[in-house]
Amino acid sequence: MAVIARGQSSDGGNPVLDLFTPVAGALTDVAVLEFQIFDISDDAKRASPVQVHPATAGARAPVNATDLWPTGDKLATGRFVARWTPPAGEAIGAHEIRWFFQTTTGAPEQTSREDFDVLAEGAGSSPSGYALVSDLREEGVSAADAPDARLARLVLLASQYIDRVTGRFFEPRPMTMTVDGSGGRIQLLGHPIIAVSSVKMFVGMFAEFGVLPVIPSFFRVYNRHLTQGLLDPDDREDSRLEFFHWSDLLGVHATPAGHLGLGSLVWLPGVQNVVIDGLFGFTDPDGSAVGRTPDLIRHVTKLLVLREIPKMTDLTRREERQKRWRLVSERTRDQGYNLEALRLHGSFTGDPEIDNVLVAYQRPAQAGAA
């Protein structure tokens, strides 16, 4: 979830507002791409969003989806950036970017929406984080409690903590994954797949011995939670690529390379010899091609931030925030209280409201490749 301060720019050098365009599990370029930005910083505006860019209501800002940055707005295959700088007078708080794109000229138009925050000048910008500053404001955190810049830093800190203890990340992230070839038709991966950009295998120990690009049409991407909305079975818990074999094609024959038939295709056994470029992340299906951060992860992020709002020198308020869950009785006149006996309620913070969620989202142990 992106945040951007007034006066800072989203562009190819700082891609705060970006879009990924997967099609059938593969990152794919688009022919036409446009966007609009709306102010939804209060209840009235959320009910009736106010367009702030372009300034003319109903107009759309074009994106150069053909040329790579800095000439154009294309960052990589299937990834683009919106160029926009919040002006000094832009409303503080939640905003929405709406994307409009066509995969090919004349194809049906598709749309995508994403919330982000505009912050005060000097507060910084970030394309990631599992909650928004405006989420904390809605929970009653005032500017006196913590200014925008500090809340934004605490959200990033809480998000990094969640990544660390769960072994996962909960937003779309482009990355290159290098894994050991399984020797079979199935290649297990460590993170849920949103989309694949390219796959290649090294034939030998060294690249100069040969690199074999793998044609996407010859393997299946297991991301049915996004492409089909299927959560049982949940491919996020068993992410993998799988070669098509004869039995999958109902009698259709194809020859992928030389004399090799589909029944011969395997992920070559080796050490770090399979390289997958793509988009990964544990996201919940929401009708979009990339999904969204799970609501429970967003909730836990806010709880973790609330624990850290008192500064480290404010021992009384900090202790109250972090131990409140243990309170069993309290006396206001003498300011006395009793705490539940300290015992292990959760594996991480000790607070069961937080830890029970984090345990549920922990990455399972990897058993190896088939």
SVG drawing of the C-alpha trace seen along z (x, -y; Angstrom):
<svg xmlns="http://www.w3.org/2000/svg" viewBox="-21 -24 52 64">
<polyline fill="none" stroke="black" stroke-width="0.4" points="0.0,0.0 1.6,-3.1 2.2,-6.5 3.5,-9.6 4.1,-13.0 3.2,-16.3 5.8,-17.6 7.3,-14.1 6.9,-12.4 5.9,-9.0 7.9,-8.1 10.3,-5.5 13.0,-6.6 10.4,-6.3 7.7,-4.0 5.2,-4.6 2.1,-4.3 2.7,-1.3 0.6,1.3 1.3,5.0 -0.6,6.5 -0.7,10.4 -2.7,12.3 -3.3,16.0 -0.4,16.2 2.2,14.3 3.2,10.7 2.1,9.2 2.5,5.7 -0.6,3.7 -1.5,1.6 -3.4,-1.2 -3.0,-2.4 -4.5,-5.5 -5.2,-6.5 -7.2,-8.8 -6.6,-9.9 -9.4,-10.6 -9.5,-12.2 -11.3,-9.9 -9.9,-11.4 -13.2,-11.6 -16.5,-9.8 -18.2,-12.2 -15.4,-12.0 -15.3,-8.2 -19.0,-8.0 -18.5,-10.4 -14.8,-10.5 -13.4,-13.8 -11.1,-13.6 -7.9,-15.5 -5.8,-14.3 -6.3,-15.1 -8.0,-18.2 -10.9,-17.9 -13.5,-15.5 -13.8,-12.4 -10.5,-13.0 -7.7,-10.4 -3.9,-10.8 -2.2,-8.7 0.7,-6.3 3.4,-5.6 3.2,-1.8 5.5,-1.3 8.9,-2.9 11.0,-2.0 11.7,-4.6 12.9,-7.4 11.6,-7.9 8.3,-6.2 6.5,-4.8 7.3,-1.1 9.5,0.4 9.6,4.0 7.4,6.4 3.9,6.0 4.9,3.3 4.2,-0.5 4.3,-3.6 1.9,-6.6 3.7,-10.0 2.1,-12.2 3.3,-14.7 0.8,-15.7 0.7,-19.5 1.3,-21.6 -2.5,-22.0 -3.4,-18.4 -5.7,-17.0 -4.0,-14.8 -5.2,-11.3 -6.6,-8.4 -6.7,-8.6 -7.5,-6.1 -5.8,-5.5 -7.9,-4.0 -6.2,-2.3 -7.8,-1.6 -6.0,0.6 -6.4,2.8 -4.2,5.8 -4.4,5.3 -5.8,2.4 -9.6,2.8 -9.7,5.4 -12.3,4.9 -11.2,2.3 -10.1,3.6 -9.9,1.6 -8.0,1.8 -8.2,-0.3 -5.9,-0.8 -5.9,-3.0 -2.9,-5.0 -2.1,-7.9 -1.0,-11.4 1.0,-12.6 2.3,-16.0 5.4,-17.5 8.6,-15.8 6.9,-12.6 8.6,-10.5 7.1,-7.9 7.0,-4.2 5.3,-1.8 4.8,0.9 3.5,1.5 0.5,3.5 -1.5,0.6 -2.0,-3.1 -1.5,-6.1 -5.1,-6.9 -6.0,-3.5 -4.4,-4.6 -6.1,-8.0 -9.4,-6.2 -8.5,-4.3 -8.1,-7.6 -4.4,-8.2 -4.0,-12.0 -1.2,-14.1 -0.3,-14.9 0.2,-11.2 2.3,-10.7 2.9,-12.8 2.5,-11.3 6.2,-10.6 6.5,-8.7 3.4,-6.6 4.6,-5.8 7.9,-4.5 6.1,-2.5 3.9,-0.9 7.0,0.2 8.6,1.5 5.5,3.5 5.3,4.9 9.0,6.0 8.3,7.7 5.4,9.6 7.6,10.7 10.2,11.9 8.1,14.0 5.8,15.5 8.5,16.1 6.2,14.6 5.2,11.2 1.7,10.1 1.8,7.8 2.9,8.2 6.7,8.0 8.7,8.5 11.7,10.8 14.0,13.3 13.9,16.7 16.8,19.1 16.0,22.7 17.4,26.2 15.9,28.1 13.7,30.9 14.4,33.5 10.7,34.0 7.7,32.3 6.9,30.3 9.0,27.4 8.0,26.3 8.6,22.6 8.9,20.9 6.4,18.1 2.9,17.9 3.0,17.1 1.0,14.1 2.5,14.2 5.6,15.3 7.7,13.1 10.4,15.6 11.8,18.9 15.1,20.4 17.3,23.4 21.1,23.7 22.2,26.8 25.5,27.1 27.2,25.6 28.2,22.5 26.0,20.2 28.4,20.5 27.6,24.2 24.1,23.3 20.9,21.6 17.6,23.1 14.6,20.6 11.4,22.4 8.4,21.5 5.5,20.5 3.0,22.4 4.6,25.7 4.1,25.3 1.2,24.6 1.3,21.8 -0.5,22.7 -2.2,19.5 -5.8,20.5 -6.7,18.4 -6.3,15.4 -7.3,16.8 -10.2,18.9 -10.9,17.6 -10.2,21.2 -9.1,21.5 -9.7,25.2 -7.1,26.4 -5.2,23.2 -2.2,22.9 -0.6,20.3 0.2,23.2 1.7,25.3 3.0,22.9 4.6,24.6 5.2,24.8 4.3,28.0 5.2,29.1 2.3,30.3 2.6,34.0 0.8,36.0 -2.0,37.1 -2.9,33.4 -3.5,32.6 -6.3,35.1 -4.5,36.5 -3.1,33.3 0.6,33.8 3.3,31.1 7.1,31.1 8.7,28.4 12.3,28.8 14.1,31.1 13.1,34.7 11.8,34.2 8.1,34.8 6.0,33.3 6.4,36.5 10.2,35.8 10.0,32.3 11.4,32.1 13.1,29.4 16.7,30.4 18.2,31.5 20.9,29.2 21.9,26.6 20.4,23.1 19.9,23.9 16.3,22.8 15.7,19.1 12.2,17.6 11.5,13.9 8.0,12.9 5.6,11.4 5.2,13.2 3.3,12.6 0.6,14.0 -2.4,11.9 -6.1,12.5 -8.3,12.7 -10.4,9.6 -11.2,9.8 -8.0,8.1 -5.1,9.9 -2.7,9.4 -5.0,9.6 -4.7,7.5 -3.1,7.7 -5.2,9.9 -7.5,8.0 -6.2,9.8 -2.6,8.9 -3.7,5.3 -5.4,5.5 -2.4,6.9 -0.2,4.3 -2.3,1.6 -2.2,3.4 1.6,3.6 1.9,-0.1 -0.4,-1.0 2.0,0.7 4.9,-1.4 3.3,-4.8 4.6,-5.9 8.3,-6.8 10.9,-4.6 11.5,-7.3 7.8,-7.4 8.0,-4.2 4.6,-4.5 2.5,-4.8 4.7,-2.3 4.3,0.3 0.5,-0.3 0.2,0.2 2.3,3.4 0.9,5.0 -2.7,3.9 -3.8,7.4 -2.7,8.9 -4.8,6.6 -7.3,8.5 -8.2,5.8 -7.6,2.1 -7.9,-0.5 -8.2,-4.0 -7.8,-5.8 -4.5,-4.4 -3.6,-3.7 -3.1,0.0 -3.6,2.9 -3.2,6.6 -1.8,8.5 -2.5,12.0 0.5,14.3 3.0,14.0 3.0,17.2 3.5,18.0 0.2,17.0 1.8,16.6 5.1,17.4 6.0,13.7 4.7,10.7 2.8,12.7 -0.4,10.9 -2.8,13.6 -4.8,11.1 -1.7,10.6 0.1,13.9 -2.9,16.1 -3.1,14.4 0.6,14.5 0.7,18.2 -2.1,18.8 -0.2,17.1 3.2,18.7 4.9,20.3 4.9,24.1 8.2,26.0 9.5,26.8 9.6,30.5 11.6,30.4 10.7,30.7 8.8,33.5"/>
</svg>
